[in-house]
Amino acid sequence: MIIDAPSSDTPDAPDGAGAGSTARIDARALLARLAELSPTFRECRPVALRIDKAVAARFPDVDRKVVRAAMRLHTGSTRYLKALEKATHRFDLDGNEDGELSAEHREHAAQTLKERFAEVARRKREQAKEEAARQRAEQAEQRKTEKLKQLVSKFAK
């Protein structure tokens, strides 16, 4: 979340605790802000190499760790990797071309997506197996209960 102005009127803060503090921005809020301001982030285009330096220059109050975390979130997203896999150029913050995208980077994106989708499929298969095992156990328990009821009714006479 982006906080535009420091707030000292929070009930938990001691008097003046918020005065003079800088705006606190987390990585997701920074990405939202970049999406508002930059066509490259809004359209999820491949970013220029070392774009983190341009982001840090444009947002000097944002901690470098937050900028790096935001870039990791953005460049690791499935949407970004799909765009990277198909693109031919990289773009700067203003949406201008900033160099060609190497085949090696496109291949890496394709491989990462392939591994990611394989992992998702593996998890789904495991969940389906677990669900089937759970259902079999429930059915076995129901049969056992039914047999016990039959035996009780047979010998209770």
ZAMI-275101 format. One line per 4 residues: number of its first residue (from 1); their letters; for each residue x negated, y negated, z negated of N, C-alpha, C, O, CB. Coordinates in pm, 1 decimal. Each point is the difference from the previous one (the first is absolute). Glycine has a CB too. Example, Ala and Ser with C-alpha at 12.3 -4.5 7.8 and 13.67 -1.06 7.14 Angstrom:
REM residues 2
1	AS	-1319.0/569.0/-780.0/89.0/-119.0/0.0/-90.0/-120.0/0.0/-103.6/1.9/-66.5/292.8/115.4/-58.1  -154.2/-222.3/196.6/-82.0/-119.0/-6.0/77.0/-109.0/-73.0/-50.9/-110.8/-16.9/-67.5/173.6/231.4
***
This chain:
REM residues 157
1	MIID	-84.4/117.7/0.0/84.4/-117.7/0.0/-88.3/-123.1/0.0/-102.4/-2.4/-68.2/286.4/125.2/-52.9  -146.7/-223.6/195.2/-74.2/-124.5/3.5/64.0/-97.5/-96.1/121.2/-21.7/2.3/-190.3/61.1/236.4  -12.3/-96.7/-321.3/48.8/-102.3/-92.1/-54.8/-131.7/50.4/-121.1/-22.0/-1.5/132.5/181.9/-198.4  77.6/-248.3/244.9/-43.5/-125.3/60.2/-53.6/-99.0/-101.5/-91.0/-76.8/31.4/257.5/113.7/145.1
5	APSS	-113.6/-37.1/-294.2/-45.2/-95.6/-100.4/-15.2/71.7/-132.1/80.6/87.4/-32.0/32.5/-278.0/151.2  -213.7/156.1/-196.5/-14.0/62.6/-130.0/119.4/-31.7/-88.1/56.8/-109.1/5.5/-304.8/95.9/15.5  284.3/110.3/-101.5/116.2/-17.6/-85.6/-43.4/4.9/-145.5/-64.1/95.8/-43.0/214.4/6.9/217.4  -115.3/-205.9/-250.1/-32.5/1.0/-142.1/125.4/9.6/-84.3/-5.2/-13.1/-122.3/-199.0/-120.8/168.9
9	DTPD	318.6/156.9/19.9/123.8/5.4/-75.1/45.7/143.6/-26.5/117.0/22.8/-30.5/-55.1/-241.8/130.9  -154.3/316.9/-88.9/39.1/135.8/-32.2/6.6/13.8/-150.2/-84.9/-54.8/-70.3/-19.3/143.6/281.4  203.3/-16.7/-263.0/17.5/7.2/-144.2/-115.5/71.0/-70.9/-27.2/-30.2/-116.2/271.8/29.2/155.7  -313.9/95.3/27.4/-106.0/74.5/-65.6/-132.7/-74.5/-1.0/-89.7/36.6/-75.9/205.0/170.7/143.8
13	APDG	-130.2/-309.9/13.7/-127.9/-69.7/11.3/-12.6/-104.3/-109.4/95.5/-71.6/-30.1/-97.3/110.2/277.6  -117.8/-46.9/-307.5/-21.0/-107.0/-97.6/2.6/-134.8/70.8/-14.4/-7.0/122.0/-122.4/161.0/-268.3  154.8/-259.1/70.6/8.0/-132.9/58.8/-122.7/-27.7/85.5/-113.4/13.4/-45.8/250.4/-92.1/-148.8  -112.5/39.3/321.0/-107.2/-38.5/90.0/-73.8/117.3/61.8/-98.3/-22.0/70.8/75.8/-180.7/-204.9
17	AGAG	64.9/326.0/111.0/-71.8/115.8/53.4/2.7/3.0/151.4/-95.5/46.6/62.2/151.7/78.6/-268.2  50.7/-173.6/266.6/9.2/3.0/145.2/-59.5/-122.2/64.9/-21.5/-0.3/121.2/222.8/136.6/-144.2  -228.3/-238.7/-52.1/-50.8/-123.2/58.3/-141.7/20.6/49.8/-85.2/53.0/-71.4/231.9/-188.0/-80.1  -171.1/92.9/274.1/-133.2/5.8/57.0/-36.1/134.5/60.2/-108.0/12.1/57.9/45.3/-181.2/-221.5
21	STAR	148.3/272.1/153.1/-33.7/128.8/59.8/30.7/-3.7/149.2/90.7/-70.5/44.4/-43.9/189.4/-262.7  -122.4/-43.1/293.8/21.6/2.6/144.5/112.4/96.3/32.1/35.3/85.5/-81.2/-276.9/-141.7/124.2  297.1/41.8/75.5/107.0/88.9/43.4/-55.1/141.4/10.1/-110.8/20.5/49.6/226.1/-208.1/76.2  -38.2/285.3/-172.6/-43.4/139.2/3.0/70.7/68.9/115.4/122.5/-4.3/10.8/-163.8/7.7/-261.6
25	IDAR	-35.5/58.9/335.1/55.1/68.5/116.3/-51.8/143.5/-2.3/-119.8/22.5/-16.9/132.7/-239.0/153.3  77.4/314.0/-119.4/-46.4/137.2/11.6/-13.1/35.9/147.6/36.2/-79.5/86.7/73.1/141.1/-306.8  -160.3/56.3/248.6/-30.1/39.2/137.6/125.6/3.3/87.2/-2.8/-46.4/113.9/-190.7/179.5/-199.3  301.7/-79.6/33.6/123.4/7.3/80.5/57.3/-139.0/27.9/52.1/-25.5/108.6/-3.8/250.5/-208.4
29	ALLA	-58.0/-313.1/3.2/47.8/-136.6/20.7/-86.2/-70.8/103.6/50.9/-76.4/82.0/35.2/68.6/-318.2  -215.3/32.9/232.4/-88.4/-59.3/99.8/35.8/50.4/138.8/2.6/-78.0/95.2/-185.3/58.9/-266.0  210.1/146.9/183.5/40.6/54.5/129.8/131.2/-61.8/48.1/15.6/-28.2/118.8/-132.7/242.3/-175.4  210.2/-235.1/-34.3/126.8/-63.7/37.3/-25.6/-142.2/48.7/59.2/-44.8/98.2/65.0/186.1/-266.5
33	RLAE	-212.3/-210.9/99.2/-34.4/-137.3/38.9/-69.2/-1.1/136.2/28.4/-86.0/83.4/-50.0/21.3/-326.2  -68.6/159.3/265.3/-68.9/9.9/129.3/98.9/32.0/111.7/-13.7/-50.8/111.3/-195.5/126.4/-228.5  307.6/7.4/88.6/101.2/32.7/100.9/81.4/-123.4/37.3/41.9/-14.6/114.8/-30.2/249.1/-203.3  10.7/-323.4/-8.4/72.5/-124.3/28.9/-83.2/-92.8/88.1/53.6/-65.9/89.2/67.6/87.1/-308.0
37	LSPT	-252.1/-26.4/193.9/-85.9/-99.2/64.6/-72.9/49.2/123.4/-36.4/-81.0/85.3/10.0/-16.9/-305.7  3.9/226.4/233.0/-85.0/50.9/106.7/74.5/96.9/91.1/56.7/98.4/-47.5/-253.0/-127.4/-102.3  196.7/2.2/280.8/64.4/94.0/91.7/-70.6/135.2/2.6/62.9/101.8/28.8/11.7/-295.4/108.6  -202.3/195.9/-166.5/-74.6/125.5/-1.7/54.3/92.8/-108.2/18.6/119.3/23.9/-223.0/-238.5/61.8
41	FREC	229.5/65.5/-203.0/53.4/82.2/-108.8/148.7/24.2/17.7/48.5/109.1/-29.7/-223.4/-199.5/-123.1  248.0/-8.9/200.4/144.6/13.9/19.4/30.0/110.2/101.1/91.1/80.2/-20.4/-59.4/-324.0/-34.0  -108.1/247.7/163.3/23.2/97.7/106.8/-83.7/126.1/-18.3/3.6/89.6/84.4/49.5/-278.0/69.2  -127.0/195.7/-261.2/-83.6/115.0/-35.0/-94.9/36.6/114.0/-5.1/114.6/44.7/187.7/-30.8/-194.5
45	RPVA	-256.2/-182.4/194.7/-101.5/21.5/103.2/-131.7/37.4/-66.9/-19.6/-27.8/-118.3/133.9/-136.4/274.4  -204.6/227.1/-81.2/-131.8/30.4/-56.2/-72.8/-129.4/-36.6/-9.1/-92.0/81.3/-2.5/304.4/55.5  -39.1/-218.6/-257.2/-65.1/-122.1/-47.8/-145.7/-3.9/43.2/-62.6/103.6/22.7/218.3/-110.0/-218.6  -208.2/-114.3/206.8/-140.0/-20.0/33.8/-87.4/58.8/-109.6/38.0/4.7/-117.0/18.2/-213.3/246.9
49	LRID	-173.1/252.9/-89.1/-94.2/50.2/-99.5/-36.8/-113.3/-94.6/-14.8/-114.7/42.1/-75.3/287.2/120.1  75.7/-140.5/-288.3/-32.1/-96.2/-106.4/103.4/-111.9/-11.8/-33.6/-114.5/-30.4/-206.7/166.1/67.1  365.9/-16.5/-12.1/107.0/-99.8/-13.1/18.8/-41.0/-145.1/57.5/-104.9/-28.9/55.5/200.4/230.6  -161.9/-11.7/-293.3/12.3/-33.5/-141.5/-69.0/-132.1/-32.2/43.6/-73.2/-88.9/-32.9/316.9/35.2
53	KAVA	-117.3/-273.8/125.1/-69.2/-127.5/-21.3/86.8/-117.6/46.6/2.5/-104.8/-64.4/-224.9/221.6/92.3  292.8/-99.2/83.3/89.3/-104.6/49.6/118.3/-18.5/-94.7/44.9/-112.3/-23.3/-113.2/164.9/259.9  118.3/57.8/-290.9/111.4/-8.0/-95.3/-46.4/-71.6/-126.3/70.7/-85.6/-53.3/30.1/299.2/145.1  -220.0/-178.2/-139.5/-54.1/-64.0/-120.5/-22.6/-149.1/24.0/19.8/-80.6/-90.9/-129.5/297.4/24.2
57	ARFP	69.0/-254.2/187.1/-19.9/-141.9/31.5/133.3/-73.9/4.9/9.0/-115.6/-41.4/-216.2/173.9/170.5  310.0/8.2/-78.8/130.5/-63.6/10.1/70.9/-6.8/-135.3/81.3/-89.4/-23.4/-65.9/170.8/258.8  -46.3/13.1/-323.8/59.4/3.7/-133.3/-111.8/-0.4/-104.4/-27.1/102.9/-61.8/230.6/22.8/149.2  -268.5/-240.8/-107.6/-116.2/-4.3/-89.3/33.3/28.2/-146.8/-89.1/37.9/-76.0/-9.8/-200.4/233.1
61	DVDR	222.7/145.2/-198.3/37.0/23.7/-139.0/23.9/147.1/-31.1/12.2/37.9/-116.5/86.9/-263.7/113.8  -92.4/308.8/106.2/27.0/141.7/-18.9/-131.5/73.0/-24.8/-97.7/-19.3/72.3/303.3/5.7/75.3  -206.5/96.6/-249.4/-117.8/78.0/-35.5/-40.4/91.6/115.8/85.9/54.6/69.2/-18.9/-63.6/-312.4  -196.7/25.3/263.8/-48.9/84.8/109.8/45.6/144.4/-15.1/25.4/68.1/99.4/-223.3/-217.5/-77.6
65	KVVR	208.4/196.1/-145.5/46.8/136.8/-23.1/143.4/17.6/48.5/35.5/104.8/54.0/-188.8/-86.9/-251.4  234.1/-119.4/178.3/139.0/4.7/45.8/4.3/1.7/152.2/79.5/72.9/59.4/-3.3/-194.9/-266.7  -161.7/41.4/270.6/-6.0/-3.3/146.7/-40.0/137.8/52.0/62.1/52.1/92.7/-122.8/-298.6/-95.0  -42.4/305.2/-57.0/-45.6/132.0/45.0/107.6/105.9/-23.0/19.6/87.3/84.6/-256.8/-153.4/-134.5
69	AAMR	306.2/59.6/-62.1/107.4/95.9/-27.5/113.2/-15.4/101.5/56.3/98.9/47.0/-115.4/-102.3/-292.0  91.4/-120.7/278.0/105.7/-24.8/99.0/-41.2/54.8/136.6/82.0/58.3/70.9/-9.9/-264.7/-197.4  -198.1/187.9/162.9/-46.5/50.5/129.7/2.2/153.1/2.0/32.8/59.8/102.6/-177.7/-264.9/-74.1  110.4/269.0/-140.5/6.2/147.0/-6.4/143.9/48.0/13.8/26.7/96.8/71.2/-231.2/-93.2/-217.7
73	LHTG	297.1/-71.0/78.8/141.4/37.4/12.1/47.5/-13.7/144.7/66.2/88.8/53.7/-26.5/-162.3/-291.3  -74.5/-38.3/298.8/46.0/-28.0/135.6/-60.5/98.2/100.7/72.1/61.5/78.5/-46.8/-303.3/-140.2  -157.5/255.9/58.8/-66.5/82.7/101.0/18.1/149.5/-24.5/-27.6/80.8/88.6/-137.9/-263.0/-60.3  211.1/219.3/-146.2/26.1/140.1/-27.6/144.2/40.6/23.8/34.7/117.3/-13.6/-216.2/-126.9/-150.2
77	STRY	265.5/-86.3/199.0/142.0/31.2/19.4/20.5/78.6/129.5/-74.1/-16.8/96.8/137.8/-191.3/-223.9  36.6/292.8/126.8/32.1/79.6/118.5/34.5/-90.1/117.7/-40.2/27.1/113.2/122.1/158.6/-260.1  -8.6/-291.2/120.9/38.0/-93.1/106.9/-123.8/-60.3/65.5/-7.3/-8.9/122.6/221.8/-42.8/-243.4  -311.3/10.5/40.3/-122.7/-59.7/53.4/-79.3/104.6/78.7/-49.2/-28.9/109.1/41.9/-134.5/-302.3
81	LKAL	-5.2/284.0/139.0/-76.7/103.1/69.5/63.7/36.6/133.9/-71.0/26.6/97.0/-5.0/61.3/-318.5  208.4/-86.5/227.4/67.3/25.8/127.9/-29.3/-110.8/100.4/-22.7/27.0/117.9/203.7/97.3/-238.9  -180.6/-249.1/74.2/-31.8/-113.1/88.1/-145.2/7.6/45.0/-30.1/-26.2/116.5/202.1/-115.9/-233.0  -260.9/177.2/26.9/-142.5/9.1/30.6/-26.6/109.4/102.0/-84.5/-15.4/88.1/30.4/-67.9/-317.4
85	EKAT	125.2/191.9/217.3/-17.8/114.2/89.6/29.1/-36.8/145.9/-61.5/54.6/91.6/123.0/97.4/-281.0  32.0/-244.4/210.4/44.1/-34.2/135.3/-60.4/-129.0/54.9/8.2/-25.3/120.2/200.6/142.8/-173.1  -268.7/-198.4/-32.2/-46.3/-132.7/40.9/-134.0/5.1/73.8/-71.1/100.4/-1.9/192.9/-195.6/-193.4  -152.7/-16.0/259.7/-128.6/-12.2/69.4/-82.8/-115.4/-54.6/-121.2/-4.3/21.1/226.3/100.6/183.0
89	HRFD	-41.0/-190.8/-274.8/-70.8/-117.4/-52.5/32.6/-21.6/-147.3/100.5/48.7/-51.8/-96.9/-152.8/280.2  -90.6/30.5/-292.9/20.9/-43.8/-138.3/43.1/-146.3/3.8/-20.6/-69.1/99.8/-152.8/234.4/-191.0  233.8/-212.1/-19.0/52.7/-135.5/-3.0/-40.4/-71.1/-128.4/-15.7/61.9/-105.2/208.1/10.8/247.6  -209.1/-205.5/-131.0/-32.1/-81.3/-117.8/127.8/-42.4/-70.0/109.4/40.7/39.4/-320.5/-122.5/70.1
93	LDGN	197.7/0.1/-213.2/117.2/-42.3/-77.9/101.2/-78.6/82.0/119.7/3.4/-28.5/-265.0/-8.2/-170.9  97.8/-65.3/300.4/90.5/-82.4/80.4/63.8/76.6/115.2/77.2/-57.0/77.0/-215.4/-138.8/-137.8  106.7/324.3/73.3/59.3/81.2/105.7/-79.6/0.9/128.7/46.4/53.7/100.6/170.2/-102.5/-200.8  -335.9/-9.6/99.4/-84.3/-2.2/119.1/-85.9/126.3/5.5/-41.0/53.1/-103.1/37.9/-305.9/99.1
97	EDGE	-23.6/300.3/127.4/-85.4/116.7/15.1/-136.9/-28.7/-58.3/-54.5/-109.2/16.5/179.8/178.7/189.4  -179.9/29.5/-274.2/-130.6/-16.3/-63.2/-82.0/126.5/20.3/-42.3/63.6/-96.6/139.2/-222.1/-74.4  -119.0/194.4/295.2/-82.5/115.5/32.4/81.5/122.2/34.9/119.0/10.4/-29.8/-291.0/-100.8/-119.2  102.6/182.6/213.6/64.5/124.4/39.2/-1.7/98.8/-115.0/-84.4/-6.2/-89.5/17.8/-32.6/327.4
101	LSAE	160.6/128.3/-232.8/12.2/105.3/-99.9/-73.9/121.8/54.1/30.0/46.3/110.1/195.0/-134.9/-196.2  -319.4/140.2/11.9/-80.8/112.2/48.5/82.3/128.5/3.3/95.2/17.6/-76.0/-302.0/-127.1/-15.7  167.0/197.9/181.8/65.7/130.3/10.7/-19.3/78.1/-129.0/87.7/76.5/-40.3/-123.5/-74.5/289.6  -77.4/-20.7/-313.5/-28.4/68.3/-125.9/102.6/-38.3/-107.7/46.3/85.7/-75.3/-291.5/-81.0/135.3
105	HREH	280.3/-133.7/-66.9/98.5/-44.9/-98.8/138.9/53.1/33.0/75.6/37.0/-89.8/-211.6/-243.3/49.6  169.5/210.2/168.6/129.9/56.0/39.3/7.1/149.1/-33.3/102.3/48.7/-48.2/-84.4/-219.8/232.4  -126.5/242.8/-158.3/-3.6/142.6/-30.2/9.6/23.8/-150.9/67.7/92.6/-44.7/-205.8/-53.0/251.5  70.8/-122.8/-283.9/6.9/13.4/-145.4/143.4/-21.5/-48.7/48.0/72.8/-86.9/-286.9/-151.7/67.3
109	AAQT	306.6/-20.9/75.8/139.6/-25.3/-37.6/87.1/119.7/36.4/85.3/41.4/-78.6/-119.4/-288.9/111.3  12.8/303.3/86.9/78.7/115.8/43.5/-25.5/119.7/-91.4/93.5/71.1/-36.8/-101.5/-154.2/274.4  -117.7/105.5/-274.2/-34.1/111.4/-88.3/60.1/-19.6/-139.3/51.6/94.4/-59.9/-264.1/-59.4/189.3  205.4/-157.0/-180.1/57.3/-30.1/-131.5/150.2/25.3/0.6/53.6/59.5/-93.5/-233.2/-231.0/52.7
113	LKER	247.5/126.5/145.8/144.5/23.3/10.6/30.3/149.2/7.4/93.2/48.3/-64.3/-66.0/-269.2/180.5  -105.6/293.0/-38.3/20.9/144.0/14.7/-13.8/69.2/-135.8/82.3/84.3/-35.6/-169.0/-93.7/273.2  -16.9/-26.2/-312.8/-21.2/58.3/-132.3/112.3/-38.7/-95.6/47.3/82.4/-78.3/-294.6/-88.1/117.1  289.4/-120.4/-31.7/105.9/-47.7/-88.1/130.9/73.4/26.9/67.7/43.1/-93.4/-179.0/-267.0/83.4
117	FAEV	147.2/238.1/138.3/124.0/68.7/35.1/-8.3/149.0/-34.0/100.0/59.6/-40.2/-60.9/-227.2/223.6  -156.7/228.1/-167.8/-17.9/140.3/-36.2/18.6/18.8/-150.0/60.1/98.3/-43.5/-217.5/-67.0/236.9  106.3/-124.7/-272.1/15.5/7.0/-145.8/147.4/-13.4/-39.5/47.7/71.7/-88.0/-279.0/-168.7/58.9  302.4/5.9/93.7/143.6/-17.7/-28.3/75.9/128.2/35.6/86.8/44.3/-75.3/-104.8/-294.1/119.4
121	ARRK	-15.1/308.7/70.8/66.9/124.1/40.8/-31.0/112.9/-98.0/88.3/79.2/-33.1/-100.3/-151.8/273.6  -113.4/80.8/-287.4/-37.7/103.1/-96.6/79.4/-16.3/-129.9/48.7/97.8/-56.5/-279.7/-87.2/157.6  243.4/-135.1/-147.7/76.8/-25.5/-123.2/145.9/39.2/17.1/60.5/57.7/-90.4/-216.1/-244.9/33.3  212.1/155.6/173.8/139.8/36.4/24.7/18.0/150.7/0.2/98.0/51.3/-54.1/-67.8/-260.4/186.7
125	REQA	-125.8/281.5/-71.1/8.2/146.3/0.4/-7.1/54.7/-141.9/75.1/90.6/-36.2/-180.7/-85.1/263.7  14.3/-61.1/-308.1/-11.7/44.8/-139.3/127.9/-27.9/-77.7/45.1/84.5/-77.3/-291.7/-125.1/86.3  305.1/-76.6/10.7/124.7/-32.8/-68.4/111.3/94.6/43.0/80.1/43.5/-82.8/-151.3/-283.6/67.9  76.6/272.3/144.1/102.8/92.0/49.4/-18.7/138.7/-61.5/97.5/65.4/-37.1/-83.0/-195.3/252.9
129	KEEA	-141.9/175.3/-226.6/-26.7/130.5/-62.0/40.9/-0.9/-146.9/60.8/95.5/-48.4/-251.0/-57.8/208.6  157.2/-144.1/-230.0/36.9/-11.3/-141.4/151.1/-1.0/-17.7/53.1/63.2/-91.4/-264.6/-188.9/48.0  280.0/54.2/130.6/146.0/-5.8/-6.5/60.4/137.8/27.1/94.1/41.2/-67.9/-99.9/-282.1/141.7  -48.0/311.8/25.0/50.3/134.1/31.5/-24.5/94.1/-117.8/86.9/80.2/-34.1/-129.9/-119.0/280.2
133	ARQR	-73.8/29.7/-308.2/-30.3/84.2/-116.4/93.7/-32.7/-116.0/46.8/89.8/-70.0/-287.4/-75.6/142.5  267.3/-142.5/-92.4/91.5/-41.2/-106.7/139.8/55.7/25.8/64.9/50.4/-91.7/-199.8/-260.3/54.7  181.0/200.8/161.2/133.5/51.0/33.5/7.4/152.0/-18.7/100.3/52.0/-48.8/-71.2/-241.1/212.7  -136.8/260.3/-124.5/-2.2/145.9/-18.8/6.0/34.2/-148.7/70.1/92.7/-40.5/-203.3/-65.1/253.3
137	AEQA	59.3/-103.2/-293.2/0.9/24.6/-145.3/138.2/-26.5/-58.1/46.6/75.5/-85.3/-289.8/-137.4/72.5  309.2/-44.5/57.8/135.8/-29.5/-47.7/97.2/110.7/40.0/83.7/42.1/-79.8/-132.3/-288.1/95.5  36.6/293.0/109.2/88.7/107.1/46.5/-24.8/128.1/-78.3/95.0/70.1/-34.9/-90.1/-172.9/263.7  -130.1/134.4/-256.9/-32.1/118.9/-79.0/58.1/-11.8/-139.5/53.7/96.6/-54.3/-263.5/-63.7/186.4
141	EQRK	198.8/-152.2/-190.4/55.9/-22.9/-133.6/152.0/14.9/1.7/58.0/55.8/-93.1/-249.1/-210.7/39.7  255.7/105.0/159.3/145.6/13.5/11.2/40.2/146.7/12.4/97.3/43.5/-61.6/-85.2/-269.8/170.2  -88.1/303.4/-28.0/30.5/144.0/14.8/-17.8/71.9/-133.4/80.6/85.3/-37.1/-154.0/-92.1/278.8  -31.6/-28.3/-312.3/-27.0/61.0/-130.6/114.3/-30.0/-97.3/47.3/89.0/-70.5/-296.1/-110.2/110.3
145	TEKL	292.1/-104.1/-43.0/110.7/-40.6/-86.8/127.9/73.9/37.6/74.5/43.8/-87.6/-180.2/-269.9/58.3  130.7/239.9/156.4/119.3/69.4/48.6/-3.2/146.8/-40.7/101.2/54.7/-43.8/-86.5/-214.1/237.6  -130.0/223.2/-179.5/-14.7/141.2/-39.7/23.3/17.0/-149.2/66.7/93.8/-43.6/-229.9/-58.0/230.3  105.9/-129.8/-266.1/20.6/6.5/-144.5/146.8/-14.2/-36.2/49.4/69.9/-88.5/-277.1/-163.7/54.9
149	KQLV	297.2/4.4/101.3/144.1/-16.9/-23.9/75.2/128.8/33.8/90.9/40.0/-72.9/-110.4/-286.8/122.8  -17.9/310.9/59.3/65.4/124.4/39.9/-23.2/109.6/-103.2/91.8/73.8/-35.8/-119.3/-137.9/276.1  -98.3/73.6/-288.2/-31.7/100.5/-101.5/74.9/-26.8/-130.8/51.8/92.5/-62.7/-277.5/-62.6/167.7  230.8/-154.4/-144.6/71.5/-36.0/-123.4/148.2/35.7/13.6/59.5/57.9/-90.8/-224.3/-245.6/45.6
153	SKFA	222.6/152.9/158.4/143.8/29.2/17.3/23.4/151.5/7.7/104.3/47.4/-45.0/-72.6/-268.3/166.0  -125.6/297.7/-65.4/15.2/144.1/13.2/-6.6/69.2/-136.0/78.7/90.0/-29.3/-179.3/-103.2/258.0  3.7/-31.4/-312.5/-18.9/65.9/-129.0/78.2/-65.4/-112.8/-0.9/50.2/-112.4/-222.9/16.9/190.1  290.0/-175.8/-50.6/77.4/-68.3/-104.5/138.3/63.1/-14.6/71.9/-33.1/-94.4/-196.8/-180.6/141.0
157	K	163.2/300.6/41.0/133.4/59.5/-3.6/15.7/104.5/-103.0/107.8/57.9/-13.2/-89.8/-105.4/245.7
***
